[in-house]
Amino acid sequence: MAGLPTTARVVIIGGGVVGTSSLYHLCKAGWTDCVLLEKNELTSGSTWHAAGNVPTFSSSWSLMNMQRYSTELYRGLAEAVDYPMNYHVTGSLRLAHTKERMQEFQRARGMGRYQGMDIDVVGLDEIKRRYPFIETHELKGALYDPSDGDIDPAQLTQALAKGARDMGAKIIRFCPVTGVRRENGEWVVETPQGEIRCEIVINAAGYRAAEVGKMFGRDVPMMVMSHQYILFEEIPELAAWSKEQGRKLPLLRDVDTSYYLRQEKSGMNLGPYERNCRAHWATHNDPMPEDFSFQLFPDDLDRLEHYLADAVARVPILGTAGLSKVINGPIPYAPDGNPLIGPMPGVPNAFEACVFTFGIAQGGGAGKVLAEWVTEGQTEWDMWSCDPRRFTSFAAAPDYCVAKGMEIYGNEYAIQFPRHAWPQGRNRKLSPLHDRIKALGGQFDAYNGWERATWYAGPGDDTSEEATLTFRRDGPWQKRVREECLAVRDAAGILDLPGFSRFNLEGPGAADWLAKQVTGLVPKPGRIGLVYFADDKGRIVTEMSVVRHGEDQMTLITAAVAQWHDFEWLKSRMPANAAFTLTDRTEEYSTQILAGPNSRKILTEVCDADLALPWLTHQETTIAGRWAKLVRVSFAGELGWEIHTKVADTATVFDAVWAAGQKHGLKPFGMYALDSLRLEKGYRAWKGDLSTDYSVLQGGLERFVKWDKPDFRGKAALQNEKQQGVKKRFVTLVVENPGDCDAPYMSTLWHDGRIVGETTSGGWGHRIDKSIALGMLRTDLAEPGTAVEVEIFGDRFKAVVQNDEPLWDPKNERLRA
Ligand SMILES: Cc1cc2nc3c(=O)[nH]c(=O)nc-3n(C[C@H](O)[C@H](O)[C@H](O)COP(=O)(O)OP(=O)(O)OC[C@H]3O[C@@H](n4cnc5c(N)ncnc54)[C@H](O)[C@@H]3O)c2cc1C
């Protein structure tokens, strides 16, 4: 065993597939002064008992990308590091029982092909041809993924470890980390074998990540489920077939029933994600044991009976096989089922690469992403889906984690419908108006835990969860969303927006510093303006509204979900000796959006503010005796104001505005209407249209770039890009004769039989009565009037590039009214 070094540049805690992949990728990036510390033996956590399936399928672009990278890495790894391993690329069939499932597959096929994979959607004959033992009752078709397969997780981990060691990294086994402390800007990692001083620490402790997180004072949002698979003895018929064919059966996933079935040698492996699932180590009287290395939970076959019966009916030869072994091991879940990869929130020079439910499939890609975070501070692909900062403190509450983890596990293969609000873990953060909004018919979804109305149901509307399980535009909400949009267009609408993130930036030098961080101009005192933050590559990091109160006194406002991400982006870039401060004031204030041509009349009745002040100004006033800040902007694209109040005053102010608004046609509107209204204005949404996958210039945001400023982050990269020519451009498309669905995120755009771009968001514009898609298109095609095709769930529709101006009120006359 190698001795413990006293210093290292990076220390990784945990030697499962993810820790070793992180180590391997750090070394590949040239960072070889890295040490991995493992409590027990490598692979002794979840990794040793994993089934080893390596799918590429995901409904998320970034997860699919990460998994695709894994498959590519694993194919060449044995040779690259000279460590033989079993990796069977068998392909897989993912079965569909419903039309909606086929739609999901069509979308995945589109994304997969865009990523260069040969994924296909196949019919029953093709299923039978590829899998002769299957019964096709109740099936509509399947997704065939040729690069799916299974790998030996222990061999994979050892191969990554060997590759890293060969490049100079150290791996110390049987060396648990017992604590960490910060000394002179360095980390000191404590173990029974001694201490290591290092620059950077990575928590890759798998299902023990919360325990390790505590050492840093960080509450990791996670819980642990028990997950089982059953191994069956040899099936002679299968053995004979395999011998004759010289191959294994493709892996089968019956996702609507919720299990996978895989050939394992000449037997089978059945792994259900059962609805009646079980959390472990979730209560005080069931604590996580100090050591669970290479251990399993007791078998719990009762939970699996239904799935076993279903699988036998689907593949009858399974019924002839004896059961040989059950594996029941711990598997960690974050509250949305995605792993945590990236900066550890609130902790300097510390990162997370943990809480993986599909760590074998994602481990390869995760190592790449983690290494980029560490060595470059940014990632090649936008990885918000896995960024630890997507959860804020409320999400670490154990009861929340358990409720969400069980919900996701029990619905692991569920289709993600755009209008479906998952029911667990709700009502965590309520607006003071919650009861009023509910009484008005509000239907809710959670945004960073805040319950916001998505739409307002009327009498007789179907508000069941089932009604939302569709990709179709015309669900029960559609008629109401239209009414809400038209009320905003013709009279006035009010939207309660609790949890808008806001940070105060104030003190000498604040404005000068901010000016160097953003691509454009910081608004003048008394004004509000949109600013964009680019990274060193000129890519879009985030967008914020700056409300400038005084020379060096500002409030920065950003999306609810961006709260921790954006705060850290600012905080970590402030000079150590700054004379100005940044404080998060999100919990103290709330916002209501009042929009529509009658909004001025309504405000006139409740306050004596100067409502003639132009667009993009702000002022303080009093409504119903309470302080309020009126900010003249409108994401809805009509005359309007944001009304900012102290949280405690929200209800009083709302009641006054609501009462005054009745004779002016004031109606409540929700997030779905707001999304429709902003699409018509071409306003970008956070982490859909705005992401680090695109540069500020690609995003069509050059009007927010002030080239003649002395310097700003990303300037050199953007100048260079401008000189070279911007390769793709943000466009607004109108989809002609669009069918039943609008374009979801990452629908491919086609021209002359080739993919030429992708959508970043889409939906119906009720004021213009058209299906809109925002997206990125090859620059030569991004000319108004060009016709392309957009692929929506497998069907292509004509889509026409629009003028580079809003579809609704192109000259912003209504906004400025
Ligand atoms: C039954 C089952 C089947 C599965 N099948 C699949 C599958 O087919 N495909 C797939 O992709 N995923 C599968 N998974 C999930 C997969 O096992 C995990 O996602 C993956 O192994 C996680 O790897 P990891 O490196 O993050 O964590 P782990 O493998 O748990 O590694 C974490 C390591 O950290 C070490 N550690 C913890 N605390 C400390 C400390 N204080 N100091 C030092 N070291 C510490 C632990 O000893 C452990 O070795 C399955 C899981 C189960 C339970």
The ligand as an SDF file (V2000), in Angstrom:
LIG
                    3D

 53 58  0  0  0  0  0  0  0  0999 V2000
  -28.6110   -3.0880   -7.2720 C   0  0  0  0  0  0  0  0  0  0  0  0
  -28.0450   -1.9280   -8.0080 C   0  0  0  0  0  0  0  0  0  0  0  0
  -27.9210   -1.9860   -9.3810 C   0  0  0  0  0  0  0  0  0  0  0  0
  -27.4100   -0.9170  -10.0850 C   0  0  0  0  0  0  0  0  0  0  0  0
  -27.3000   -1.0080  -11.4320 N   0  0  0  0  0  0  0  0  0  0  0  0
  -26.8110    0.0350  -12.1450 C   0  0  0  0  0  0  0  0  0  0  0  0
  -26.6880   -0.0330  -13.5440 C   0  0  0  0  0  0  0  0  0  0  0  0
  -27.0130   -1.0440  -14.1420 O   0  0  0  0  0  0  0  0  0  0  0  0
  -26.2020    1.0430  -14.2120 N   0  0  0  0  0  0  0  0  0  0  0  0
  -25.8440    2.1870  -13.5700 C   0  0  0  0  0  0  0  0  0  0  0  0
  -25.4250    3.1230  -14.2220 O   0  0  0  0  0  0  0  0  0  0  0  0
  -25.9490    2.2830  -12.2250 N   0  0  0  0  0  0  0  0  0  0  0  0
  -26.4290    1.2430  -11.5020 C   0  0  0  0  0  0  0  0  0  0  0  0
  -26.5380    1.3320  -10.1410 N   0  0  0  0  0  0  0  0  0  0  0  0
  -26.1290    2.5760   -9.4890 C   0  0  0  0  0  0  0  0  0  0  0  0
  -24.6170    2.5840   -9.3250 C   0  0  0  0  0  0  0  0  0  0  0  0
  -24.2450    1.4980   -8.5350 O   0  0  0  0  0  0  0  0  0  0  0  0
  -24.1640    3.8660   -8.6490 C   0  0  0  0  0  0  0  0  0  0  0  0
  -24.7460    4.9820   -9.2620 O   0  0  0  0  0  0  0  0  0  0  0  0
  -22.6610    4.0290   -8.7370 C   0  0  0  0  0  0  0  0  0  0  0  0
  -22.0100    2.8790   -8.3190 O   0  0  0  0  0  0  0  0  0  0  0  0
  -22.2100    5.1940   -7.9090 C   0  0  0  0  0  0  0  0  0  0  0  0
  -20.8180    5.2610   -7.9380 O   0  0  0  0  0  0  0  0  0  0  0  0
  -20.0480    6.2550   -6.9670 P   0  0  0  0  0  0  0  0  0  0  0  0
  -18.6260    6.1760   -7.2940 O   0  0  0  0  0  0  0  0  0  0  0  0
  -20.7020    7.5730   -7.0390 O   0  0  0  0  0  0  0  0  0  0  0  0
  -20.3780    5.7320   -5.5090 O   0  0  0  0  0  0  0  0  0  0  0  0
  -19.8510    4.4460   -4.7150 P   0  0  0  0  0  0  0  0  0  0  0  0
  -19.6040    3.3160   -5.5960 O   0  0  0  0  0  0  0  0  0  0  0  0
  -20.8070    4.2270   -3.5990 O   0  0  0  0  0  0  0  0  0  0  0  0
  -18.4720    4.9130   -4.1940 O   0  0  0  0  0  0  0  0  0  0  0  0
  -18.3090    5.8100   -3.1260 C   0  0  0  0  0  0  0  0  0  0  0  0
  -17.0690    5.3980   -2.3780 C   0  0  0  0  0  0  0  0  0  0  0  0
  -16.7920    6.3700   -1.3960 O   0  0  0  0  0  0  0  0  0  0  0  0
  -16.2100    5.7170   -0.3050 C   0  0  0  0  0  0  0  0  0  0  0  0
  -16.3230    6.5690    0.8740 N   0  0  0  0  0  0  0  0  0  0  0  0
  -17.4450    6.9510    1.5130 C   0  0  0  0  0  0  0  0  0  0  0  0
  -17.1320    7.7300    2.5580 N   0  0  0  0  0  0  0  0  0  0  0  0
  -15.7940    7.8520    2.5810 C   0  0  0  0  0  0  0  0  0  0  0  0
  -14.8830    8.5290    3.4190 C   0  0  0  0  0  0  0  0  0  0  0  0
  -15.2890    9.2320    4.4850 N   0  0  0  0  0  0  0  0  0  0  0  0
  -13.5540    8.4440    3.1510 N   0  0  0  0  0  0  0  0  0  0  0  0
  -13.1140    7.7290    2.0760 C   0  0  0  0  0  0  0  0  0  0  0  0
  -13.9570    7.0670    1.2620 N   0  0  0  0  0  0  0  0  0  0  0  0
  -15.2660    7.1250    1.5010 C   0  0  0  0  0  0  0  0  0  0  0  0
  -17.0240    4.4580   -0.1980 C   0  0  0  0  0  0  0  0  0  0  0  0
  -16.3550    3.4560    0.5350 O   0  0  0  0  0  0  0  0  0  0  0  0
  -17.2390    4.1030   -1.6620 C   0  0  0  0  0  0  0  0  0  0  0  0
  -16.2810    3.1840   -2.1330 O   0  0  0  0  0  0  0  0  0  0  0  0
  -27.0390    0.2660   -9.4070 C   0  0  0  0  0  0  0  0  0  0  0  0
  -27.1660    0.3250   -8.0230 C   0  0  0  0  0  0  0  0  0  0  0  0
  -27.6830   -0.7600   -7.3190 C   0  0  0  0  0  0  0  0  0  0  0  0
  -27.8440   -0.6580   -5.8490 C   0  0  0  0  0  0  0  0  0  0  0  0
  1  2  1  0
  2  3  1  0
  2 52  2  0
  3  4  2  0
  4  5  1  0
  4 50  1  0
  5  6  2  0
  6  7  1  0
  6 13  1  0
  7  8  2  0
  7  9  1  0
  9 10  1  0
 10 11  2  0
 10 12  1  0
 12 13  2  0
 13 14  1  0
 14 15  1  0
 14 50  1  0
 15 16  1  0
 16 17  1  0
 16 18  1  0
 18 19  1  0
 18 20  1  0
 20 21  1  0
 20 22  1  0
 22 23  1  0
 23 24  1  0
 24 25  2  0
 24 26  1  0
 24 27  1  0
 27 28  1  0
 28 29  2  0
 28 30  1  0
 28 31  1  0
 31 32  1  0
 32 33  1  0
 33 34  1  0
 33 48  1  0
 34 35  1  0
 35 36  1  0
 35 46  1  0
 36 37  1  0
 36 45  1  0
 37 38  2  0
 38 39  1  0
 39 40  1  0
 39 45  2  0
 40 41  1  0
 40 42  2  0
 42 43  1  0
 43 44  2  0
 44 45  1  0
 46 47  1  0
 46 48  1  0
 48 49  1  0
 50 51  2  0
 51 52  1  0
 52 53  1  0
M  END
$$$$
